[in-house]
Amino acid sequence: MTSTDAKRNYTAEETTAYEAYLSAVAEHNITCARSGATTREKMDAAFSADAAWKRFCEVAGLVPGSTRSPEDIRMIERLQKEIGDMVETTRSAWSMIRAADGMNVIEFRASNVDQDDHNACVCLIRDAELILCKLIAKADGA
């Protein structure tokens, strides 16, 4: 998450909890930098900072170290399947256009078809082919 993604209005309680966390971290740093500080004092300061962090997370509605919820996992799986289905549909459409092109009938205008209409149709089919080809390349990671 970037700083631009996280911009929101913070409550007074969140701000207070965060400032308490920063103070606990500063106290930990001071304790660790102080010559003669015992390991126990350093560890106590570390646990104090950890408790302040947990309190901030609680107030802010954050769950540190959490995994995705089963609902999120199902949503991701559903979206991945939908993307796969769209890619396969795109491949099918591209294959159909290629097959029609391979029949060498698109370029030839029937006598009862207006030349401008035929030219427009050919351009539309070519453009659709290019768009589908680009989508397939993008899906393939190219």
C-alpha positions, 0 to 999 in steps of 0.5 A, a space after each residue: 500500500 502506498 501513502 496515496 492509497 492510505 489517505 483518510 481522515 483519522 479519528 482522535 483515538 487512532 491518532 492518540 494510539 499511534 502517538 502512544 506507539 511512536 512514544 513506545 518505539 522511541 522509549 525502546 530505542 532510548 533504552 537500547 542505546 543507553 549503556 548499562 541497560 539490561 537485556 530485560 529492560 530492553 525486552 520490556 521496552 520492546 514488549 511495550 512497543 509491541 503492545 502499543 502497536 497492537 493497541 493502535 491496530 485494534 483502534 484503527 481496525 487493522 489485523 496485523 499478520 492476518 490472512 485473507 478471509 475465506 470470502 476473499 479467497 472465494 472472490 479471488 478464485 471466482 475472478 481468476 476463473 472469470 478472467 480465464 473464461 474471458 481469455 478462452 472466449 477471446 481466443 475462440 473469437 480470434 480463431 473464428 475470424 482467422 478461419 473466416 479469413 482463411 476461407 478467402 471470401 472476406 476480400 471478395 465482394 459479392 456483386 450485390 454488395 456496395 463497395 463502400 459497405 464491403 470495405 467498411 466490413 473488411 476494415 471492421 473485421 481486420 480491426 477486431 482481429 488486431 484487438 483480439 490478437 493484442 488481448 491474447 498477447 496480453 493474456 499470454 504475458 507478452 
